């Protein structure tokens, strides 16, 4: 009798384990399948000249099967340049067709950890000078570093490479990497602390900063410290966006590891100290700036690229697997979440010339759960963003 009960007990335990495994596998498959529900296959872009914006779908798949895309920018003719962290520069034409081969591969780009080919931006006067700028990680004499270069881009070909700034401290993690031109015509560059917290508070170091340069790499006369530094005390900033008042907003990764969280949305002012590593989250101290919004100590956004659209800062969430929207109210913000888990990890978001949000996934960076189509670019109709979720 005892043997029979013992055998039955073990059978029940075995069945329970098998059921638990089956549920876990089902949940993982369900999570991946949800990301593709109601998303069309990659199709050519339908422009507002053919249909009004209100008639266009909420979500359109623009490109698939990219490898760790990091940044996206539009040319004046509405074609697109995309960087892949492995060192490749990709091109999407005005009709939304991705070239099968890269336009260029940066041979000296060093892809390891979070480093590699990162930010890209187009000069405000591109139609006159054809200049495109890139931020990437490289290795020299055993050191991991970052630099910004510019190229002339004509007829889908890059030439006349020039270094704008280099010897920015780098590491396997915390390389920053976002670059954008501001309303003042200067180039803004985010740099991480290169896993050395002391760099962030050192105004003579290029790490843990937002840098500001002229388009040729020279220092603007009104920079606060007579060098490239515009603001300091940053840990790993990856998002830049200017609002309709020309104010600069920045997204920044907070602490990581077992105590991850306290990611930030900051309103950036020239010469200000944003606290890392001395203050975090809602902490305050004299001479340091507290974020407008932070994720709290129990939530991690891992925020990356950001864009301003109709009163809101939209920013990509990597670990948060969400498109976040911070509705700006003077010097405050109300946070909303969109498409949580639908696309997976998100790396960049930009506003297209015709007023759509373009979002890059980052599911093949070793930290995501990629599906066959990853990585992808989606076009989101922001006028329909709240009625499709």
C-alpha positions as CSV (number, residue, x, y, z in Angstrom):
1,X,0.0,0.0,0.0
2,X,2.7,2.4,1.0
3,X,4.7,1.6,-2.2
4,X,1.6,2.3,-4.3
5,X,1.0,5.7,-2.6
6,X,4.7,6.6,-2.9
7,X,4.7,5.8,-6.6
8,X,1.5,7.8,-7.1
9,X,3.1,10.8,-5.2
10,X,6.1,10.8,-7.5
11,X,3.9,10.5,-10.6
12,X,2.0,13.6,-9.4
13,X,5.2,15.5,-8.8
14,X,6.5,14.6,-12.2
15,X,3.3,15.6,-13.9
16,X,3.3,18.9,-12.0
17,X,6.9,19.6,-13.2
18,X,6.0,18.8,-16.8
19,X,3.0,21.1,-16.6
20,X,5.1,23.9,-15.2
21,X,7.6,23.5,-18.0
22,X,4.9,23.4,-20.6
23,X,3.3,26.6,-19.1
24,X,6.7,28.4,-19.1
25,X,7.3,27.5,-22.7
26,X,3.8,28.5,-23.7
27,X,4.1,31.8,-22.0
28,X,7.4,32.5,-23.8
29,X,5.9,31.6,-27.2
30,X,2.8,33.7,-26.4
31,X,4.9,36.7,-25.5
32,X,6.8,36.4,-28.8
33,X,3.6,35.9,-30.8
34,X,1.9,38.9,-29.2
35,X,4.7,41.1,-30.6
36,X,3.7,40.2,-34.1
37,X,-0.1,40.2,-33.7
38,X,-1.8,42.7,-36.0
39,X,1.5,43.9,-37.4
40,X,1.7,43.8,-41.3
41,X,4.6,42.4,-43.2
42,X,7.3,44.8,-44.3
43,X,5.7,47.0,-47.0
44,X,6.7,50.1,-49.0
45,X,5.9,53.3,-47.3
46,X,2.6,54.9,-48.2
47,X,3.2,58.6,-48.1
48,X,0.6,61.2,-46.9
49,X,0.6,62.5,-50.5
50,X,-1.2,59.3,-51.5
51,X,-3.4,59.1,-48.4
52,X,-4.2,61.4,-45.5
53,X,-2.5,60.7,-42.2
54,X,-5.7,59.7,-40.6
55,X,-6.3,57.0,-43.2
56,X,-2.9,55.4,-42.7
57,X,-2.5,52.5,-40.4
58,X,-1.4,52.8,-36.8
59,X,1.6,50.6,-37.3
60,X,3.5,49.8,-40.4
61,X,6.6,47.5,-40.6
62,X,9.3,49.3,-42.6
63,X,12.2,46.9,-42.4
64,X,13.1,43.5,-40.9
65,X,16.1,41.3,-40.2
66,X,18.5,44.1,-39.2
67,X,21.4,43.3,-36.9
68,X,21.4,45.4,-33.7
69,X,20.3,48.7,-35.3
70,X,21.2,51.6,-33.0
71,X,20.3,54.9,-34.6
72,X,18.2,56.3,-37.4
73,X,18.1,59.6,-39.3
74,X,16.2,61.1,-42.2
75,X,17.7,62.8,-45.3
76,X,15.9,65.8,-46.8
77,X,14.4,63.5,-49.6
78,X,12.9,61.3,-46.8
79,X,15.3,58.4,-47.4
80,X,16.8,56.9,-44.2
81,X,20.3,56.1,-42.9
82,X,20.4,53.4,-40.1
83,X,23.4,52.3,-38.1
84,X,24.0,48.7,-37.0
85,X,26.2,48.3,-34.0
86,X,28.4,45.8,-35.8
87,X,29.8,48.7,-37.8
88,X,27.4,48.7,-40.8
89,X,25.6,51.7,-42.3
90,X,22.3,50.8,-44.0
91,X,20.1,52.7,-46.4
92,X,16.3,52.8,-46.9
93,X,15.0,54.7,-49.9
94,X,12.1,57.1,-50.1
95,X,9.7,54.2,-50.9
96,X,10.8,52.3,-47.7
97,X,12.9,49.7,-49.5
98,X,16.0,48.6,-47.5
99,X,19.2,48.0,-49.5
100,X,20.2,44.4,-49.2
101,X,23.9,45.4,-48.6
102,X,25.4,48.1,-46.4
103,X,26.5,51.3,-47.9
104,X,29.6,51.2,-45.8
105,X,31.3,49.1,-43.1
106,X,33.5,51.0,-40.7
107,X,36.6,48.8,-40.4
108,X,37.9,50.5,-37.3
109,X,34.7,50.2,-35.4
110,X,35.1,48.0,-32.3
111,X,31.9,46.1,-31.5
112,X,32.1,44.6,-28.0
113,X,29.6,44.8,-25.1
114,X,27.5,47.9,-25.7
115,X,30.1,49.5,-28.0
116,X,30.3,49.7,-31.8
117,X,28.7,51.9,-34.4
118,X,26.2,54.0,-32.5
119,X,24.7,57.4,-33.3
120,X,24.1,59.0,-36.7
121,X,22.9,62.5,-37.6
122,X,22.6,64.7,-40.7
123,X,23.9,68.2,-40.8
124,X,21.1,70.9,-40.8
125,X,22.4,72.2,-44.1
126,X,22.8,68.8,-45.7
127,X,21.2,70.0,-49.0
128,X,24.2,72.4,-49.3
129,X,27.1,70.4,-47.8
130,X,26.0,66.7,-47.8
131,X,27.5,66.0,-44.4
132,X,26.6,63.0,-42.2
133,X,28.0,62.4,-38.7
134,X,28.6,59.1,-36.9
135,X,29.6,58.2,-33.3
136,X,31.4,54.9,-32.8
137,X,33.7,52.9,-30.5
138,X,37.3,52.0,-31.5
139,X,40.3,50.5,-29.9
140,X,43.8,52.0,-29.8
141,X,46.8,50.7,-28.0
142,X,44.6,48.4,-25.9
143,X,42.2,51.2,-24.8
144,X,38.5,51.3,-25.7
145,X,37.6,54.8,-26.9
146,X,34.9,56.6,-28.8
147,X,35.0,59.2,-31.6
148,X,32.7,61.2,-33.9
149,X,33.5,61.4,-37.6
150,X,31.8,63.2,-40.5
151,X,31.5,62.1,-44.2
152,X,30.3,63.7,-47.4
153,X,27.4,61.6,-48.7
154,X,26.5,61.8,-52.3
155,X,24.9,59.3,-54.7
156,X,24.8,56.7,-51.9
157,X,28.6,56.9,-51.4
158,X,30.6,58.2,-48.5
159,X,33.8,60.2,-48.9
160,X,36.1,62.9,-47.3
161,X,36.1,61.3,-43.8
162,X,37.2,63.8,-41.1
163,X,37.5,63.2,-37.3
164,X,35.4,65.7,-35.3
165,X,36.4,64.6,-31.8
166,X,38.1,61.5,-30.5
167,X,39.7,59.9,-27.3
168,X,36.3,59.9,-25.6
169,X,36.8,57.3,-22.8
170,X,35.0,54.1,-23.5
171,X,34.5,50.6,-22.1
172,X,32.5,47.4,-22.7
173,X,29.5,49.3,-21.2
174,X,28.4,53.0,-20.7
175,X,29.5,54.5,-24.0
176,X,26.6,56.9,-24.5
177,X,26.5,57.5,-28.2
178,X,23.6,59.7,-29.2
179,X,24.4,62.6,-31.5
180,X,22.1,65.4,-32.8
181,X,22.3,68.9,-34.0
182,X,20.4,71.4,-31.8
183,X,18.3,74.4,-32.7
184,X,21.4,76.6,-32.2
185,X,23.2,74.7,-35.1
186,X,25.7,73.0,-32.7
187,X,26.4,69.3,-32.5
188,X,25.4,67.6,-29.2
189,X,27.0,64.3,-28.1
190,X,26.1,62.1,-25.2
191,X,29.0,60.1,-23.6
192,X,28.8,57.5,-20.8
193,X,31.0,57.3,-17.8
194,X,32.9,54.4,-19.3
195,X,32.3,52.4,-16.1
196,X,34.4,54.9,-14.1
197,X,32.0,56.9,-11.9
198,X,34.7,59.6,-11.1
199,X,34.8,60.7,-14.8
200,X,31.2,62.0,-14.6
201,X,32.2,64.7,-12.0
202,X,35.5,65.6,-13.7
203,X,34.8,68.6,-15.9
204,X,38.1,68.0,-17.8
205,X,37.1,64.5,-18.8
206,X,34.9,63.8,-21.9
207,X,33.2,60.9,-20.2
208,X,29.8,61.1,-18.4
209,X,28.9,64.3,-20.3
210,X,26.8,66.0,-22.9
211,X,29.3,67.6,-25.3
212,X,28.7,70.5,-27.6
213,X,30.7,71.3,-30.7
214,X,30.6,73.4,-33.9
215,X,30.1,71.3,-37.0
216,X,33.8,71.2,-37.7
217,X,34.7,70.0,-34.1
218,X,35.8,73.3,-32.8
219,X,34.6,74.6,-29.4
220,X,31.8,77.2,-29.2
221,X,32.8,80.4,-27.4
222,X,30.0,80.2,-24.9
223,X,30.6,76.6,-23.8
224,X,30.7,76.8,-19.9
225,X,34.1,75.3,-19.2
226,X,36.1,76.4,-22.3
227,X,36.2,72.8,-23.6
228,X,33.7,70.5,-25.3
229,X,31.7,69.9,-22.1
230,X,28.1,71.3,-22.0
231,X,26.7,69.5,-18.9
232,X,28.2,66.8,-16.6
233,X,27.4,64.3,-13.9
234,X,25.8,61.8,-16.3
235,X,26.0,58.0,-16.1
236,X,25.0,56.7,-19.5
237,X,22.9,59.2,-21.5
238,X,21.4,57.9,-24.8
239,X,18.6,60.2,-25.7
240,X,18.4,63.9,-26.8
241,X,15.4,65.9,-27.8
242,X,14.5,69.5,-28.0
243,X,10.9,70.7,-27.3
244,X,8.9,73.5,-28.9
245,X,10.6,76.0,-26.6
246,X,14.1,74.8,-27.7
247,X,14.7,73.3,-24.3
248,X,17.0,70.2,-24.3
249,X,15.7,67.0,-22.7
250,X,17.9,63.9,-22.1
251,X,17.2,60.3,-21.1
252,X,19.8,58.5,-19.0
253,X,20.4,55.0,-17.7
254,X,20.4,54.8,-13.9
255,X,22.2,52.2,-11.7
256,X,22.4,48.6,-12.8
257,X,23.0,45.2,-11.3
258,X,20.9,43.9,-8.3
259,X,19.8,47.5,-7.5
260,X,18.9,48.5,-11.0
261,X,16.4,51.4,-11.6
262,X,16.4,55.2,-11.1
263,X,16.5,55.8,-14.8
264,X,16.1,59.5,-15.6
265,X,14.5,62.1,-17.8
266,X,16.4,65.4,-17.4
267,X,15.9,68.9,-18.5
268,X,19.4,70.0,-19.5
269,X,20.8,73.4,-18.9
270,X,24.3,74.6,-19.9
271,X,27.0,74.1,-17.3
272,X,24.7,72.2,-14.8
273,X,25.7,69.1,-12.8
274,X,23.3,66.2,-13.0
275,X,24.6,64.4,-10.0
276,X,26.0,61.0,-10.9
277,X,27.2,59.2,-8.8
278,X,26.5,61.5,-5.8
279,X,22.8,61.8,-6.1
280,X,20.2,59.5,-7.7
281,X,16.5,59.4,-8.2
282,X,14.7,62.1,-6.3
283,X,17.7,62.9,-4.1
284,X,18.7,66.6,-3.9
285,X,21.8,68.4,-3.0
286,X,23.1,72.0,-3.5
287,X,24.6,72.5,-6.9
288,X,23.2,69.4,-8.5
289,X,20.1,68.8,-10.6
290,X,17.4,66.3,-9.8
291,X,15.6,64.5,-12.7
292,X,12.2,65.8,-13.8
293,X,11.1,62.2,-13.8
294,X,12.8,59.0,-12.6
295,X,11.7,55.3,-12.9
296,X,11.9,54.6,-9.2
297,X,14.0,52.0,-7.5
298,X,11.9,49.0,-8.5
299,X,11.4,49.7,-12.2
300,X,14.0,49.9,-15.0
301,X,13.3,51.7,-18.2
302,X,16.8,51.4,-19.7
303,X,15.9,54.5,-21.8
304,X,17.6,55.2,-25.1
305,X,16.7,57.4,-28.1
306,X,14.1,60.1,-27.7
307,X,12.0,62.5,-29.8
308,X,9.7,65.4,-29.2
309,X,6.2,65.4,-30.8
310,X,3.2,67.6,-30.0
311,X,4.0,68.4,-26.3
312,X,5.5,65.0,-25.4
313,X,9.0,63.5,-25.2
314,X,8.7,59.9,-26.6
315,X,11.6,57.6,-25.6
316,X,12.6,54.1,-26.3
317,X,12.7,51.5,-23.4
318,X,15.2,48.6,-23.7
319,X,14.7,46.7,-20.5
320,X,11.3,48.3,-20.1
321,X,10.2,46.9,-23.6
322,X,8.0,50.0,-23.9
323,X,7.6,53.2,-25.9
324,X,7.4,55.8,-23.1
325,X,5.7,59.2,-23.5
326,X,6.5,62.0,-21.1
327,X,3.8,64.7,-21.5
328,X,5.6,67.9,-20.7
329,X,4.0,70.5,-18.3
330,X,6.5,73.3,-18.0
331,X,9.2,71.7,-15.8
332,X,7.2,68.6,-15.0
333,X,6.1,65.6,-16.9
334,X,3.3,62.9,-16.8
335,X,4.5,59.5,-17.9
336,X,2.5,57.2,-20.1
337,X,3.4,53.7,-21.5
338,X,2.6,52.5,-25.0
339,X,2.9,49.0,-26.7
340,X,4.5,47.4,-23.6
341,X,6.1,44.1,-24.8
342,X,4.7,44.4,-28.3
343,X,8.0,45.1,-30.1
344,X,10.4,43.9,-27.4
345,X,13.5,46.0,-26.6
346,X,13.4,49.5,-28.2
347,X,16.6,51.4,-29.0
348,X,15.6,54.6,-30.9
349,X,12.6,56.7,-31.8
350,X,12.6,59.6,-34.2
351,X,10.0,61.8,-35.8
352,X,9.9,61.6,-39.6
353,X,9.6,64.7,-41.9
354,X,5.9,63.8,-42.4
355,X,5.2,63.5,-38.7
356,X,5.4,59.8,-37.9
357,X,7.3,58.0,-35.2
358,X,9.9,55.6,-36.4
359,X,11.0,53.0,-33.8
360,X,14.0,50.6,-33.8
361,X,14.0,47.3,-31.9
362,X,17.1,45.9,-30.3
363,X,16.2,42.3,-29.7
364,X,19.4,40.7,-31.2
365,X,21.8,42.5,-28.8
366,X,22.1,39.5,-26.6
367,X,19.6,40.7,-24.0
368,X,16.3,40.2,-25.8
369,X,14.1,37.4,-27.1
370,X,14.2,37.8,-30.9
371,X,11.6,36.6,-33.3
372,X,12.5,35.6,-36.9
373,X,11.9,39.1,-38.3
374,X,14.1,40.9,-35.8
375,X,15.5,43.4,-35.6
376,X,12.9,45.7,-37.1
377,X,11.9,49.3,-37.9
378,X,8.2,50.2,-37.3
379,X,6.4,53.4,-38.3
380,X,3.8,54.5,-35.8
381,X,1.0,56.9,-36.5
382,X,1.1,59.0,-33.4
383,X,-2.4,60.3,-34.0
384,X,-3.7,56.8,-33.5
385,X,-1.4,55.7,-30.8
386,X,-4.0,55.6,-28.0
387,X,-6.7,53.8,-29.9
388,X,-4.7,50.7,-31.1
389,X,-3.2,49.4,-27.9
